[in-house]
Amino acid sequence: MLDSFAPTTVENAIELGLLPEEYAKICEVLARTPNFTELSVYSVMWSEHCSYKNSIVWLKTLPKEGPHLLAKAGEENAGLVDIGDGWACAFKIESHNHPSAVEPYQGAATGVGGINRDIFTMGARPIAQLNSLRFGRIEDERTQWLLKGVVKGIGNYGNSFGIPTVGGEVYFDDCYLQNPLVNAFSAGIVKVGEQLSAKAQGVGNPVYIVGSSTGRDGIHGAAFASKDLTEDSANDIPSVQVGDPFQEKLLLEATLELSQTGAVAGMQDMGAAGITCSTSEMSAGGGVGMDIHLDRVPTRQDGMTPWEILLSESQERMLVVVKKGRETEVEAIFAKWDIHCAEIGVVTEGPAVRYFWHGDLVGDLPAESLVLGGGAPVYYREFREPAYYKAYQEFDIQNVAVPQNLHAVSQQIIALPNIASKRWVYEQYDSMVGTVNMSTNSPSDAAIVKVKGTDRALAMTVDCNSRYVHADPEVGTMIAVAENARNIVCSGGVPSAITNCLNFGNPYNPEVYWQFVGAIKGMSRACEQFKTPVTGGNVSFYNQTVMGNKAEPVFPTPTIAMIGLVEDKSHVMTLNFKEKGDLIYQLGTSREDISSSQYLVYHHGITESPAPFFSLEEEYALQEQVKMLIRQGVLQSAHDVSEGGLFVALMESSMAGNLGFDVTTDSEIRTDAFLFGESQSRVVVTVAPDQEEAFIDLMMLNGVEFDLLGHVTKGSIRIDDEEWGQVAEYKDRYDNALHRALGAA
Amino acid sequence: MKCGVVTFPGSNCDQDMILALREGMGVETVSLWHKDTDLQGVDLVVLPGGFSYGDYLRSGAIARFSPIMGEVMRHAERGGYVLGVCNGFQILTESGLLPGALLHNASHKFICKNVHLRVQSPLSPITAGLEDNGVFKIPIAHGEGRFHASEEVLKELNDNGQVLFRYCTEEGSITPEANPNGAAENIAGITNRHRNVMGMMPHPERAVDSDLGNSDGIALFESLFAHMVSVAR
């Protein structure tokens, strides 16, 4: 490695992952040749991970306006939504895919740490976490190693940090065998007006680094996340950071105490690209500059060079701009919480961020030239419809025989890893710390989190069926947004806004980029329909592994997380059946559609079919109807139909209520499609007999189709007068499938 | 009646406990800081759950050396009441205020879920007001909650009625299947000989707010406070 002050060549730039034309642009911006420190700074700031250079053109087309938004996408570390009563909710989802692929425990743990820092850096106290995890087939040994490591990493970090994990999703599919996806979400609340800004302000204000000392861990983490995985990726393990949840907990408490003092003029956590990113983004955001003395940064190891200090991704660190004259007050708070803090520089007029090493200038860079939205490169990538897309449309249900014994199929379906209970996973997460989780004892489609001191609750979900997105990126992504909204509506909430984690393959592959563009278009359409602006998130490209000459991208996976507001927590709707004798209705339309269903893939082994039927208008009308029914108080339970179809929806409500059901299928529709098809926009509700008339009157108002399926029983499962056993038998399969697959109690 | 909840660095159930006592139970409750040595005249000291000092060494192993713990020990020696929940229970065994130790769960995994507890001895403050053999649904959330003690200590605990709760099924059977962490004899909570120091792995403070759909913890706190009031008279 070169000396920090050494002049560079285009070869150095290529080694650091930059393109020759990018090196030329850097020389042009600086009007000179950058030294090695400066080039290192550009290499991380212009990496895919920090600059969004291959995605920003399309991200800008997403809807960002909403009546309740206090901070829009990209303005601060996370989106901020007004939730009433003087409170706002900050929330965001982020990926930690690459580190988790090579070091699942620390990779996942630091993902949790990073997303929570994004939230409390804004002065918001995190109150709930979600996560979305994807792995290869569960029988695979490597999958089991990854799954166990990731879950333990998320658990150990989140449990110690002390924020409940209230929900999430886990999918298994062969496409994730080498490239697991680990997406972590956190939501926090802050009094409106008390949030902290990530923009540096006030020339002459001192700049502090606080938290953990800076070590060599995580150097080039951002660069590692910006390339394909290969057989040699294990060599990148040093790029994976190491998490310390205890330090994070102290930082949280100190930060929130600090936010009450009014002594902070700007604060940002250090994630990807460490000091480099926080100093340049805070400076560019505030339209100022900074002088930073790297030799004053407390280090964990001796002999660290300036560029190593700049690029280190050591966790649990923050950059704080303090109002001049209030240093003692701030230092006292950090001392109280036993957190190290060191003054390392000062805010200047700018526009340059200047880095010093024992008094010598080692980097002098215009802040604006480094950042997204400033001088970072922006590329328009070519895209092309892949051949498979049209081929999938050729699928014809008539070529699939209806199985003889649907009872046996139902027993298989309920135990499929993608459908069975994720108890093995979520029992390792503290879901109840904070005493806000209202879903522990009465589950809803979305997780319901109490906002203490108010009558309100937040509903939150994370969802994406990537098989649908693969089959049809635009429709599949609309479905992902719609299902989030449906879950929130079925829980008694109103959708507010979304954050996304866009996990794709290599953007230089035109077919991958076609998937990306389709996903963005679908997301835009759905978010406009549901009035849920996109408040931020991240893009994770290069989720593909090159083995030999073959690159296999993962399914395009635009994970959507949504928050919604429950204005009065006494109106929360739950999914469990309540009383024997209650009537079971399906709202929405049954269709002869088994496309991309779990049933088609895992029972028939057919992986090539289009996305299931979806109509945005039909979906919206359904959700408006469900909202109205809940508000009118005529429902006993509501649960949406998703993976596994109507049968699984009925079964989930059954198992949660320890009751059974007796239903009749529709003679117009193939029974397998009726029970296991995944055509969208359907909700199963139960109605008490004495409410039936009121329910039907309300249903007649605006034309949403509805059908009486049957009624709730004491415990037996009956389909078309055929006895399918007891709820307890299904519950055993459902509850223990993952334990059986993973060979652990 | 006045309660104090100690905040160690890394405590994360301290605010839940304060809220449960103050708003759920309506009892005056103050926050105690680990660096302080003044117990502010509280009648009950509560050591809450969490990961004090990160629990990187052994749960509770460092917290016991906190400045405030000296005062807590003296408070206990004077007969003052101390309740440790989860990490608080671990700190009490580490500091010798309660016998035994809490080891890694038998599954070697962190476990968070509702469990059922069956009341054992009616002699201690937290159980005196409870129905004999009553069953309560209280959540657990721990990685190191497997109660362990020597045969002698176990015998002593049993003989003196120092076992407060055992893990049981919903119906109240004390079975191996109902034991979530492999604890010796399904023990979920114990008290000391003088019955003024109590420790338990389950979190009663998480079962106080009716919004969360489980209020079984209220009875435990009611029992504790009723006993303390009656003794004070």
Interface residues (C-beta under 8 A of the other chain):
Chain A: K152 G155 N156 N159 S160 F161 G162 D244 P245 F246 Q247 K249 L250 W337 D338 E427 Q428 Y429 D430 S431 M432 V433 G434 T435 V436 N437 M438 T440 N441 S442 K450 K452 K569 A744 A745
Chain B: P9 G10 N12 C13 D16 L19 A20 G49 G50 F51 Y53 G54 D55 Y56 S107 K109 F110 I111 C112 K113 N114 P139 A141 G143 H203 E205 R206 V208 D209 D211 L212 G213 N214
